[in-house]
Amino acid sequence: MKTEPNLQDADGFYEQLLDAHEGLDAAQSALLNARLVMLLANQIGDAAVLKACVEAAREPGERSGL
């Protein structure tokens, strides 16, 4: 699992993500996030890496690198 910044255009992606949520209610926003997580998980594909990412995401701070 990569914990160091590895996103080529983090600010651009963040802006794109915010734009994608514009005009959505809370339920629609949560569904967009769930779909995005599943699409990105499919891109990663490695079950061990995905497990490590889920565990790190549950522990904000040191392990997640974010």
C-alpha positions as CSV (number, residue, x, y, z in Angstrom):
1,M,0.0,0.0,0.0
2,K,1.3,3.4,-1.0
3,T,1.1,6.0,1.8
4,E,3.3,8.7,0.3
5,P,1.6,11.2,-2.0
6,N,1.4,9.5,-5.5
7,L,-1.3,11.6,-7.2
8,Q,0.0,13.5,-10.2
9,D,-2.6,16.4,-9.9
10,A,-4.0,16.2,-6.4
11,D,-5.6,19.7,-6.6
12,G,-7.1,19.0,-10.0
13,F,-8.6,15.7,-8.8
14,Y,-10.0,17.3,-5.6
15,E,-11.6,20.0,-7.7
16,Q,-13.1,17.4,-10.1
17,L,-14.4,15.4,-7.1
18,L,-16.0,18.5,-5.6
19,D,-17.6,19.4,-9.0
20,A,-19.0,15.9,-9.2
21,H,-20.8,16.3,-5.9
22,E,-22.3,19.7,-6.9
23,G,-26.1,19.7,-6.8
24,L,-26.3,16.3,-5.2
25,D,-28.2,15.7,-2.0
26,A,-26.5,13.7,0.8
27,A,-27.8,10.3,-0.4
28,Q,-26.7,11.0,-4.0
29,S,-23.3,12.1,-2.8
30,A,-22.9,9.0,-0.7
31,L,-23.8,6.9,-3.7
32,L,-21.3,8.7,-5.9
33,N,-18.6,8.0,-3.3
34,A,-19.6,4.4,-3.1
35,R,-19.5,4.0,-6.9
36,L,-16.1,5.8,-7.1
37,V,-14.7,3.5,-4.4
38,M,-15.8,0.4,-6.2
39,L,-14.4,1.7,-9.6
40,L,-11.0,2.6,-8.0
41,A,-10.9,-0.7,-6.1
42,N,-11.5,-2.5,-9.4
43,Q,-8.5,-0.6,-10.8
44,I,-6.3,-1.7,-7.9
45,G,-7.6,-5.3,-8.0
46,D,-5.2,-6.7,-5.3
47,A,-7.3,-7.9,-2.4
48,A,-4.4,-7.6,0.1
49,V,-3.8,-4.0,-0.9
50,L,-7.5,-3.2,-0.7
51,K,-7.7,-4.7,2.8
52,A,-4.7,-2.6,3.9
53,C,-6.3,0.5,2.5
54,V,-9.6,-0.1,4.2
55,E,-7.8,-0.7,7.5
56,A,-5.7,2.4,7.1
57,A,-8.8,4.5,6.2
58,R,-10.4,3.4,9.5
59,E,-7.4,4.8,11.4
60,P,-7.0,8.5,10.2
61,G,-3.6,9.9,10.7
62,E,-0.4,8.0,10.8
63,R,-1.1,4.9,8.8
64,S,-3.2,6.4,6.0
65,G,-0.5,9.0,5.2
66,L,-3.3,11.5,4.6
